[in-house]
Every structure is written in C-alpha cells, then in structure tokens.
Amino acid sequence: MKTLLEIKNLNKIYTAGRGLFRKSVSELKAVEDLSFDLKEKDTLAIVGESGCGKSTTAKCIIRLTEPSSGEVIFDGIDLTKLSNEEMRLKRRNIQMIYQDPYSSLNPRMKVKELLAEPLRAHKLAEGKAIIEQVREIAGMVGLSTEHLDRYPHQFSGGQRQRISIGRALISRPKLLLADEPVSALDVSIQAQILNLLTDLQKTLGLTMLFISHDLNVVRHISRQILVMYLGRVMESGPTETVFENPMHPYTKALLDSIPVLDPSIKKERKTLKGDVLSLAQKPEGCPFSGRCINIMEKCKTEIPPPIDLGNNHIVSCFWRSHET
C-alpha cells in the first residue's frame, strides 16, 4: 500500500519572553522530532492529554501553523517547501474538520453557500454543476435538501458537524485531518458521526488522521495509533496491539483511566506521580520522567530512543529497554 503522508523529524518551537521587560527568551517545544507514516486509505489516531501537541501537528501538516523544521511529505511532495499559493492549491487534497463546527462556519452563510465555497475557491465547478455537487454531498453526510436553505444556528451540534464534514469532503480530498471532531457532542451523536466518517472513508477512499483524547473513540475508528506526551511520541503501533499490550507507562495510565460502566467490575487504577505539566515545565530528559512510576536516573537527563518490539510496535522508554 502506498504511503500518502510521511512526517520526518517535525518540530514546532514557540518562543516566549521572560522577565519584567521580556529580555530573555525561552523556547517551548510543542512538537519535537516527530516522525510517522500514513498509508493510503488507512486511519492513524494521535492520542494524548491536552497540550501534548496533537492539534499542533495537524496544523503543521496543513500549514495553518508553520513548522520550525522537518519535512511533511504528502503524495511525494514536501509541503514545507511550497509557496503560499502552491500550498493553497494543495489544500484541495488536504482538508480539516474541527472540534467546534460552529466556530468554523460563517453564521451569515446558508448551508448551500458553505458547501459550495470550496468548489468556487478551487474553481472545481460552476453553475448547475455546483448545485448538483452540493446536493450530492449533502445527501452523503445525512442532510436533506430542506437543510440547504438554513443557517448554521438553526442546527444541532451533530448536524453542524455533518455540514463541516460535507464542506471538507466536497472537493474530494485525499487526506482528512479530524481534530477532536466528536468530543463536543453527546455520546449517542458521537457514534453517528464516527459511523458516518467510517462509511465515507470506504466510499471515497479517504486517508484519515484522527486526533482525540478519548481512547474508546480511537479504538473504534483507527487501525494505527500514536501516543504523544509534551510534544514527543511515547508509543506507536497497530491499535489493537497497543490496547492489548501497552508498553509505555503513559499508555498504560491512559488505558487505566478509561471508565468501566459495569459497577460489578473492579478496575485497578495506577495513580501517576505529580500533576499534568506544561511545555514550560518540560523535563530535560524524557518528557514523562516527572510523573513516571518506573523512573530511572538517566530518564531525568536523556531522551530514550525508540525501541522496535516487532509488528511496527514502537516504544520510547528506558525502563522498557532495561526490562528487555
């Protein structure tokens, strides 16, 4: 299967002034030395707590945020080398949906105008062809023709997300970046949107990068998973392999935090040390060293290298290296 997206040593560094007159400058590494591949028609999920760099990664790929260094190779072309105009044209094939659809929809435009906008922007259709394609994509995402003459505020959260999905897919992109697309929705609506995305992926041959903090959602929709903490990858591999045999202490802690609905089942929870850190508090060595229950001395000063456990299951952990 062809590799559609290849990320090589991606970094995003923000600078922040310190002191009374902002004379000293500190670097905040939001994404650090990130590398992964995404095959055509596959789904990769990036998971982790807020502030781990998930959304920044997606924005760097589509260049809503400019990467500090590294390569973003999409369909054989390094997007970081393109001019602004070349990147604008490339976005026809890379679309993004967001956590809050209402904030990304122009409240003054009707649904038919919102759906038609990408076709006009990329000059993909005109006249009657636009109307036909708008009606087609509306039906694919579960909207009726009556909905097309309404405004975003007249819809529920789930319906607005369907509008956002339709607008993203009307240009027939190859890659869809889904940034927490169901986290703001009720659980029953979440399932509907996830099933819709799965169906559309099969119908349109989509490749999807799915970002979420909800591991139950991730297990349902992805075939590959990448676990991030403070900008670095802790563990990655096939979704079922990581769920059934987690190797990094952080991955295990995330899985332990999944609530069990059956009260008769008693689940052992392993409490992490310390509080959630910010990028400004990022340790010198392993980012997770300040909270890890298996910390070793070198974890405080050195970055653990990735260890290949087989079957594309990779973990970055000195403790795991010591155990093996």
C-alpha positions in Angstrom: 0.0 0.0 0.0 1.3 3.4 -1.0 2.4 5.9 1.7 0.4 9.1 1.3 1.8 11.1 4.2 5.3 10.9 5.6 6.4 13.1 8.6 10.1 13.3 9.1 11.6 14.9 12.2 8.9 17.5 12.5 9.5 20.3 15.1 7.4 23.2 16.2 9.0 25.6 18.6 7.4 28.7 20.1 9.4 31.5 21.7 8.2 33.3 24.8 9.7 36.3 26.6 10.6 36.1 30.3 11.3 38.7 32.9 9.9 42.2 33.5 11.0 43.6 30.2 10.9 40.3 28.2 14.7 40.5 27.7 15.2 36.8 28.0 13.6 34.3 25.6 12.6 30.7 26.3 11.7 28.0 23.8 8.6 25.9 24.1 8.8 22.7 22.1 5.2 21.9 21.2 6.2 19.2 18.7 9.6 17.6 19.0 11.3 15.3 16.4 8.1 13.7 15.3 8.2 11.0 12.6 5.5 8.7 11.2 4.0 7.3 8.0 0.3 7.1 6.9 -0.7 4.7 4.2 -3.4 5.4 1.6 -7.0 4.7 2.8 -5.6 4.0 6.4 -6.5 5.7 9.6 -3.9 6.9 12.1 -5.0 8.2 15.5 -2.9 10.6 17.6 -3.9 10.5 21.3 -2.8 12.2 24.5 -3.8 14.8 27.1 -4.4 18.4 26.2 -1.2 20.2 25.4 0.6 17.1 24.1 1.0 18.6 20.6 -1.8 16.7 18.7 -3.6 19.7 17.2 -0.3 21.5 16.5 0.8 18.5 14.5 -2.3 18.7 12.3 -1.9 22.4 11.8 1.7 22.0 10.8 0.7 19.4 8.2 -1.8 21.7 6.6 0.5 24.7 7.4 -2.0 26.7 9.3 0.9 26.8 11.7 4.4 26.9 10.1 6.7 24.1 11.2 10.0 25.2 12.7 11.9 22.3 10.9 11.3 18.9 9.5 9.6 17.5 6.4 5.9 17.0 5.6 5.8 14.8 2.5 2.3 14.5 1.0 1.9 12.4 -2.1 5.6 12.7 -2.8 5.9 16.5 -2.3 7.4 18.2 0.7 4.7 20.7 1.7 7.2 22.8 3.8 9.0 23.8 0.6 5.9 25.1 -1.2 5.0 28.8 -1.6 1.8 30.1 0.0 0.0 30.0 -3.4 1.2 26.4 -4.1 0.1 25.4 -0.6 -3.3 27.0 -1.1 -3.8 24.8 -4.2 -2.6 21.7 -2.4 -5.2 22.2 0.3 -7.8 20.9 -2.1 -6.4 17.5 -1.4 -5.9 18.1 2.4 -8.9 19.1 4.4 -9.6 19.6 8.1 -12.6 19.3 10.4 -12.6 20.8 13.9 -13.9 20.1 17.4 -16.3 23.1 17.3 -18.1 23.2 14.0 -20.0 26.4 14.8 -16.8 28.4 15.1 -15.6 27.3 11.7 -18.9 28.0 9.9 -19.8 31.5 8.7 -23.1 32.3 10.5 -24.2 34.6 7.7 -24.0 32.0 5.0 -26.6 29.4 4.2 -25.6 25.7 4.2 -25.7 25.6 0.4 -23.3 28.5 0.3 -21.0 26.9 2.9 -20.9 23.7 1.0 -20.3 25.4 -2.4 -17.5 27.6 -1.1 -14.6 25.1 -1.6 -15.8 24.4 -5.2 -15.7 28.1 -6.0 -12.4 28.7 -4.2 -10.6 25.9 -6.0 -12.5 26.5 -9.3 -13.7 22.9 -9.4 -17.2 23.6 -10.7 -19.6 26.4 -11.7 -23.3 27.0 -12.4 -25.5 23.9 -12.3 -22.6 21.6 -11.5 -22.1 23.3 -8.2 -25.8 22.8 -7.2 -25.6 19.2 -8.2 -22.4 18.5 -6.2 -23.8 20.4 -3.2 -26.9 18.2 -3.2 -24.9 15.1 -3.6 -22.5 15.8 -0.7 -25.4 16.9 1.5 -27.1 13.5 0.9 -23.9 11.7 1.7 -23.5 13.4 5.1 -27.2 12.9 6.0 -28.6 16.3 5.2 -31.8 16.9 3.2 -32.4 19.5 0.5 -34.5 21.4 3.0 -31.4 21.9 5.2 -29.6 23.7 2.4 -31.5 27.0 2.8 -30.9 27.2 6.6 -28.2 28.9 8.6 -25.8 27.2 11.0 -27.5 28.5 14.1 -30.6 26.6 13.1 -28.9 23.2 13.6 -27.9 21.0 16.4 -24.2 20.3 17.2 -24.3 16.9 15.4 -25.9 18.4 12.3 -23.4 21.3 12.2 -20.6 18.7 12.3 -22.2 17.0 9.3 -22.1 20.3 7.5 -18.4 20.7 8.3 -17.7 17.2 7.1 -19.6 17.9 3.9 -17.7 21.1 3.3 -14.4 19.4 3.9 -15.2 16.5 1.5 -16.9 18.2 -1.4 -13.5 18.9 -3.0 -12.8 15.1 -2.8 -9.6 15.4 -0.8 -7.2 12.5 -0.4 -6.4 13.3 3.3 -8.8 14.3 6.0 -7.4 15.7 9.3 -10.1 15.3 12.0 -9.2 17.3 15.1 -11.3 16.1 18.0 -14.4 16.0 15.8 -16.7 14.3 18.3 -15.5 15.5 21.7 -18.1 18.3 21.9 -21.0 16.0 21.0 -23.3 13.8 23.1 -22.3 10.2 23.3 -25.2 9.0 21.1 -24.4 11.6 18.5 -20.7 10.7 18.6 -21.4 7.2 17.4 -23.4 8.5 14.5 -20.6 10.8 13.4 -18.0 8.1 13.8 -20.0 5.7 11.7 -20.5 8.4 9.1 -16.8 9.0 8.9 -16.1 5.3 8.6 -18.7 4.9 5.8 -17.4 8.0 3.9 -13.8 6.7 4.2 -14.8 3.5 2.4 -17.0 5.3 -0.2 -14.5 8.0 -1.1 -11.2 6.1 -0.4 -10.2 8.6 2.2 -7.0 8.6 4.3 -7.6 9.9 7.7 -5.5 11.4 10.6 -7.8 11.3 13.6 -6.9 13.3 16.7 -8.6 12.6 20.1 -8.1 12.2 23.8 -10.8 9.6 24.0 -9.3 6.1 23.7 -12.7 4.4 23.3 -13.3 6.6 20.2 -9.8 5.9 18.9 -10.2 2.1 19.2 -13.4 2.2 17.2 -12.1 4.2 14.2 -8.3 3.8 13.8 -6.0 1.0 12.6 -2.8 2.7 13.8 -2.2 4.7 17.0 0.4 7.2 18.1 0.6 8.2 21.8 2.1 11.7 22.5 3.1 13.5 25.7 4.5 17.0 25.8 5.4 17.0 22.1 7.1 13.6 21.9 5.9 10.2 20.8 5.8 7.7 23.7 4.5 4.7 21.9 3.0 3.8 18.5 1.8 0.7 16.6 -1.3 -1.1 15.5 -4.3 0.0 17.6 -5.2 -3.5 18.8 -1.6 -4.3 19.7 -1.2 -1.1 21.7 -4.5 -1.6 23.5 -3.9 -5.3 24.3 -0.2 -5.0 25.1 0.7 -1.4 26.1 4.4 -1.0 26.9 4.9 2.6 27.9 3.9 3.7 31.5 2.0 6.7 30.0 0.0 4.5 27.6 -0.9 2.2 30.5 -2.0 5.2 32.6 -4.3 6.4 29.7 -5.8 3.0 29.4 -6.3 2.7 33.2 -8.2 6.0 33.1 -10.9 4.6 30.7 -14.1 4.3 32.9 -15.8 1.0 33.3 -19.6 1.2 33.0 -20.3 -2.1 34.8 -20.2 -1.4 38.6 -19.6 -5.1 39.3 -16.2 -4.9 37.6 -13.5 -3.5 39.9 -10.7 -1.9 37.9 -7.3 -1.4 39.4 -6.1 2.2 38.8 -2.4 3.1 38.9 -2.1 6.7 40.0 0.5 8.8 38.2 3.0 10.9 40.1 2.6 14.6 40.1 0.3 16.9 38.0 0.0 17.4 34.3 3.0 19.5 33.2 3.0 22.4 30.8 5.6 22.9 28.0 7.4 25.4 30.2 7.9 22.7 32.8 9.1 20.1 30.3 11.9 18.0 31.8 15.3 17.9 30.3 15.3 14.1 29.6 12.2 12.0 29.0 9.1 14.3 28.9 7.2 11.8 31.1 10.0 11.4 33.7 8.4 13.8 36.2 5.3 11.6 36.5 6.5 8.1 35.7 6.2 5.4 38.4 9.2 3.5 36.8 11.6 6.4 36.6 15.3 5.6 36.3 18.2 8.0 36.9 19.0 8.6 33.2 15.4 9.3 32.4 16.0 12.7 34.0 18.7 13.8 31.6 18.5 11.7 28.4 15.8 11.2 25.7 15.0 7.5 25.4 15.5 6.1 21.8 12.6 4.3 20.1 12.7 0.5 20.5 11.1 -1.7 17.8 9.2 -4.5 19.5 8.1 -6.1 16.2 5.0 -5.7 14.1 5.6 -2.0 13.9 5.1 -1.6 17.7 7.5 1.0 18.9 8.1 2.4 22.4 10.4 5.1 23.7 11.3 4.1 27.3 14.5 3.4 29.1 12.6 1.2 31.6 11.3 -1.0 28.8 14.8 -1.2 27.3 16.1 -2.2 30.7 13.4 -4.9 31.1 14.1 -6.4 27.6 
